Amino acid sequence: MLSPNVETFIACNVPYEKARIVLYGAPFDSTTSFRPGARFGPPAIRHESFGLETFSLYQHADLTDCAVFDSGDLELCFGSSDAALADIQARAAIILGDGKLPFLLGGEHLVTLGAVRAALELYPDLHIIQFDAHADLRDDYLGAKLSHACVMRRCHDLVGDGRIHQFAIRSGEREEFLFAKEHTDMHPFSFACVESLVKDLRQRQVPVYFTIDLDCLDPSAFPGTGTPEAGGVTFMELLRALRAVCTTRVIGADVNELAPMLDASGVSTATACKVVREMLLALEKKCCPSA
């Protein structure tokens, strides 16, 4: 019998009812401040994932043993950030309400705000861990309060002081770093202190939302992004850090800011796929330690 051609991330095709992790895509880049194209990230990640093996030698684990459902991309209004964020929040709320972990594929970084809004409805003591090249703490960008340059400032409006933990940051306005000094837990340039933070959050069983802007990677390894910044981390540094974070009580996650057409070699998309695979495997171990 013929079946519909439905493209999912590799091996993420268990029935929704049995899934512990649910992928959903937010192809949105209407507030991108430099080079657009991140809206094409989610379908590119799905398509190119079939260039990967399902098995990870890093973790000695296989996606075919995981319970992940790919719910596809949302159809978002490119002309309204408010409408797009509301749709993202609604999808995340459904997944969370069903006791599953929502994993968002962006899109520009503003999409994180919709997912965080949904998470806070169930987890008012939420902490956010951000891997990023940019602080994203501007109060506005060219007058817009909803911008990928402001996403962590809007998240701070929701969670307050000391609950946003920022790593690998190496770019921002002076005012952003002054704000961070008073209000967030920022660790510029690297993943220094990730292990100590993870230990503390794990001991306290604090709910964590984990967001990775892929431009935390050095552009020599990841040029396919809208705002590349020299001086980034390596893939192996990112892999070690993300695996550490995934040992905490992660209740939601995202990977964002791949703009696939900005790297004709395809290396950036392949790297994004590998980051997603490794995060899924690490999160699955946390969701089901005996798996």
Helices and strands as residue ranges (DSSP letters): G 16-18, E 21-26, G 38-40, H 41-48, G 49-51, E 55-56, E 61-62, G 63-65, E 68-73, H 81-97, E 101-106, H 111-122, E 127-131, H 151-159, E 164-169, H 174-183, E 185-188, H 194-204, E 207-213, G 214-216, H 235-245, E 249-256, G 260-262, H 267-287
